[in-house]
Structures are given as C-alpha cells and as structure tokens.
Amino acid sequence: MKKEEEKMFADFFIGRFNHHYNLDYITRINKDESVKDSDIDIYATAKNRETLNLQIKTGESALEHFWGFIRKWKKSIGLINNFNIEEQLADIINKAEQKYSNKEKLILLIGEKMQRVFDEGYTKLISTQHANSAFKGIYLVKLPFGSADYPYEGQIVAIKGIFRNGGKIF
C-alpha cells in the first residue's frame, strides 16, 4: 500500500511538473531498493533528460496532527493554534537530510492530503528558509480533492526548486 501511495504523489507531482515546464517525464517505482538505491522511492525518466530520483515522505505525523487540529479548530471557537508549519517542515527536512546519504541527487517530495492552499508570499518565506538544503529539490505535494466547502485542484509548492526557482507554486 505504501508504494501505491508514493506512486500517487509522484504521478501528481510529475504531471504538474511536466505541464509547468513542458517536459515528458514518466514515473516508475523503485522495486529493487538495494543498498545503492535505497534512498530512491520513484524514478522519473524522460528521453534525453536526466533521471529524477524521488524520495517521498507521506503521512508525517506532525503534518497530520496540524491539519487535524485545523479541522477541529474550525469547528470549535475557543482553540488557539500554537502549531508552526515552518517548524514542522524544517523538522521533516532536517531529519531527511540526516537520513539520506545522496541528498544532492534526491528530490524530496513531502506529500500531504489534508489540504490547505499556500499563497506565493508564504511559499517564498518557506523557500528562503531551505534554499541551502543539500537536497537537489524539495517540493510540497498537495493532492486534489473536492468537497462542498473547498473545491481544490491540488498544488505543488517548490520549497527548493530543481531549476533554482524556490517559492513557486504550480
């Protein structure tokens, strides 16, 4: 199940990435997570282009706690939001930097399902904080969903874009 979820996030990311940059990458699961390639969850390949090595982080407890807290907060008036999304993203990124040995060749995708739209100003703030990360790229992948309250088409937030374009949303 975890591999299918990782593939779902990777496919959404690559679809938007291809559309935004007029590219033609396709994804495939890394079925042989040998010692050499253990950091790679998904490969994205395209003819005459560099292979993109994707490491997908899904179900991070800190993010799920935050989005659950927001839902509860909306339903109840007296709650105070003391959760800092910048700190939680920094924690996820820092832990990943310590864990993975070939960071400079990895694109870190932080997948989340509990949707909240980021505006470009907020994205630039987060991007500035992680511009010097050792990862080749870092993206927040927000899957699309529909509901009566918030129809939403999904969002890719370039925290550290691989084309040196952090702070972009597509």
Number of C-alpha atoms within 10 A of each C-alpha: 6 9 13 10 14 20 20 14 24 26 18 18 25 19 16 18 16 14 12 11 8 9 15 15 19 17 21 13 17 18 12 11 12 10 7 9 13 15 21 24 22 22 18 19 16 13 10 6 11 10 15 22 22 25 23 25 19 18 15 14 10 16 21 15 13 18 18 12 17 18 11 12 14 10 10 9 8 8 12 9 10 8 15 9 14 12 12 16 19 14 13 16 21 14 11 16 17 9 11 15 12 16 20 13 17 23 21 25 26 23 24 19 17 17 17 14 12 14 12 13 11 11 18 20 14 22 22 13 13 19 18 10 16 17 22 21 26 26 24 23 27 25 19 14 13 10 7 5 6 10 10 15 12 19 20 23 27 25 29 29 19 16 9 12 15 23 22 18 18 13
